Amino acid sequence: MPRFRPLRPWSAAGPALLLLLLLLLFPGLALAASVFYAPPPPEDGAPAFGGEAELGYTHLAGNTDSQTLIGKSRLTWLTGRLSHTLRGEVRNVTRDGTTSAEQYLLSLRERYDFNGPHYLFGFGRWERDRFSGYDHQLTAIGGYGRDVIDTQRHRLSLEAGPGYRHDRIRDEENDNLGLAYAALDYLWTLSPHSYVRQEMSVEAANENTTSRSVSSLTARLNSRLSMRLSHEVRHNSSPPETADANTDHTTSVTLLYTW
């Protein structure tokens, strides 16, 4: 997974600026929210348990010896109006026997739906990035969300709320930070067999601001299997001095199995 510093201001601030623009396009919804990495509200008759697993792997040998592994999984189950989502991710890149990227993430998310487009949410997240300068980070966030658009072809959700993050930093004192969080999740159904999705979030603290963006195109191969092309950007405005870069870019092609 390549790591490099942004060449233009948009590379770093783009997710935050676009999120702000979308919020301005919907006046009165500055405190509304999206479902970043979260499923939409369950439909009538939806199964009580479901999930998906996503896997991408490449191995180059010869002039270049490298291996790349990207694995993601998500389990969702329902309890009345509550939706529970457990998510895990792993990324690993080695070149000539040397690890150049190693990331892990585990999160649990709760969503409570009211009648209509409103909902409450809360989630806890643990993440570790070997080259980010952090030993690991623990985050807890809760707030209010709203499904702004919900049609047959388009769905847009927005959400916002306060949060807390514990940063364990290598060779430095740990940080305990209050956060302001906002996110969006937009899905455009192109056909019965394909859709485009854009997910973005911003977590702002006094020490730094973390912005995330995931753009993806998914094409269904059969009732269970799909292929996904995605590009993920993560930017930390002020990482520890030992971090390799402020911005990570990950472009991947994966197979997605849904049940």
Backbone hydrogen bonds, N-H to C=O, Kabsch-Sander energy under -0.5 kcal/mol:
donor,donor_aa,acceptor,acceptor_aa,energy
4,F,247,T,-0.9
11,S,8,R,-1.2
12,A,8,R,-0.7
12,A,9,P,-0.9
13,A,9,P,-2.8
14,G,10,W,-2.4
17,L,13,A,-2.7
18,L,14,G,-2.8
19,L,15,P,-2.1
20,L,16,A,-2.2
21,L,17,L,-2.4
22,L,18,L,-2.4
23,L,19,L,-2.0
24,L,20,L,-2.1
25,L,21,L,-1.6
26,F,22,L,-0.6
26,F,23,L,-0.8
29,L,26,F,-1.7
32,A,29,L,-1.9
33,A,158,L,-3.2
34,S,158,L,-1.6
34,S,183,A,-0.6
38,A,35,V,-2.6
46,A,43,E,-2.1
50,G,76,T,-2.5
52,E,74,R,-2.3
53,A,257,Y,-2.5
54,E,72,K,-3.6
55,L,255,L,-2.4
56,G,70,I,-2.6
58,T,68,T,-2.1
60,L,66,S,-2.7
63,N,61,A,-0.5
66,S,60,L,-2.1
66,S,64,T,-0.7
67,Q,94,T,-2.2
68,T,58,T,-2.4
69,L,92,N,-2.7
70,I,56,G,-2.8
71,G,90,V,-2.6
72,K,54,E,-2.8
73,S,88,G,-2.4
74,R,52,E,-2.6
75,L,86,L,-2.7
76,T,50,G,-3.2
77,W,84,H,-2.0
78,L,48,A,-2.0
79,T,82,L,-2.7
82,L,79,T,-2.1
83,S,111,R,-2.6
84,H,77,W,-2.8
85,T,109,R,-2.6
86,L,75,L,-2.7
87,R,107,S,-2.6
88,G,73,S,-2.3
89,E,105,L,-2.4
90,V,71,G,-2.4
91,R,103,Q,-2.3
92,N,69,L,-2.3
93,V,101,A,-2.4
94,T,67,Q,-2.4
95,R,98,T,-3.0
96,D,65,D,-3.7
98,T,95,R,-2.0
100,S,93,V,-2.7
101,A,93,V,-1.4
103,Q,91,R,-2.5
104,Y,128,R,-2.6
105,L,89,E,-2.1
106,L,126,W,-2.6
107,S,87,R,-2.5
108,L,124,G,-2.2
109,R,85,T,-2.9
110,E,122,G,-3.4
111,R,83,S,-1.8
112,Y,120,L,-2.9
113,D,81,R,-1.9
113,D,111,R,-0.5
114,F,118,H,-2.2
119,Y,145,G,-2.1
120,L,112,Y,-2.3
121,F,143,G,-2.1
122,G,110,E,-2.1
123,F,141,I,-2.8
124,G,108,L,-2.3
125,R,139,T,-2.8
126,W,106,L,-3.2
127,E,137,Q,-2.1
128,R,104,Y,-2.6
130,R,102,E,-2.6
132,S,129,D,-1.7
135,D,168,R,-3.1
136,H,168,R,-1.2
137,Q,127,E,-2.4
138,L,166,H,-2.4
139,T,125,R,-2.7
140,A,164,Y,-2.8
141,I,123,F,-2.4
142,G,162,P,-2.0
143,G,121,F,-2.3
144,Y,160,A,-1.9
145,G,119,Y,-3.1
146,R,33,A,-1.3
146,R,158,L,-2.5
147,D,117,P,-2.1
148,V,146,R,-1.0
148,V,156,L,-1.4
149,I,156,L,-1.9
151,T,154,H,-3.2
155,R,187,L,-2.0
156,L,149,I,-2.2
157,S,185,D,-2.1
158,L,33,A,-3.1
158,L,146,R,-2.4
159,E,32,A,-0.6
159,E,33,A,-4.2
159,E,183,A,-1.9
160,A,144,Y,-2.0
161,G,181,Y,-2.0
163,G,179,L,-1.6
164,Y,140,A,-2.7
165,R,177,L,-2.5
166,H,138,L,-3.2
167,D,165,R,-0.6
167,D,175,D,-2.9
168,R,136,H,-2.5
168,R,166,H,-0.6
169,I,167,D,-0.8
170,R,133,G,-1.3
172,E,169,I,-1.4
175,D,167,D,-2.4
177,L,165,R,-3.0
179,L,163,G,-2.6
180,A,204,A,-1.9
181,Y,161,G,-2.7
182,A,202,V,-1.9
183,A,159,E,-2.3
184,L,200,M,-2.5
185,D,157,S,-2.0
186,Y,198,Q,-2.9
187,L,155,R,-2.8
188,W,196,V,-3.0
189,T,153,R,-3.1
189,T,187,L,-0.5
190,L,188,W,-0.8
190,L,194,S,-1.1
191,S,194,S,-1.8
194,S,191,S,-1.2
195,Y,218,T,-2.0
196,V,188,W,-2.6
197,R,216,S,-2.5
198,Q,186,Y,-2.8
199,E,214,V,-2.6
200,M,184,L,-2.2
201,S,212,R,-2.2
202,V,182,A,-2.7
203,E,210,T,-2.7
204,A,180,A,-2.7
204,A,202,V,-0.5
205,A,208,N,-2.4
210,T,203,E,-2.7
211,S,209,T,-0.5
211,S,235,H,-2.6
212,R,201,S,-2.5
213,S,233,V,-2.3
214,V,199,E,-2.9
215,S,231,H,-2.6
216,S,197,R,-2.5
217,L,229,L,-2.6
218,T,195,Y,-2.7
219,A,227,M,-2.8
220,R,193,H,-3.7
221,L,225,L,-2.8
222,N,225,L,-2.1
226,S,256,L,-2.5
227,M,219,A,-2.8
228,R,254,T,-2.9
229,L,217,L,-2.6
230,S,252,S,-2.5
231,H,215,S,-2.7
232,E,250,T,-3.1
233,V,213,S,-2.7
234,R,248,D,-2.3
235,H,211,S,-2.8
236,N,246,N,-2.5
237,S,209,T,-2.2
237,S,235,H,-0.5
243,A,240,P,-2.0
244,D,131,F,-2.1
248,D,234,R,-2.7
249,H,2,P,-1.0
250,T,232,E,-2.6
252,S,230,S,-2.4
254,T,228,R,-2.6
255,L,55,L,-2.4
256,L,226,S,-3.1
257,Y,53,A,-3.2
258,T,224,R,-2.5
259,W,51,G,-2.6
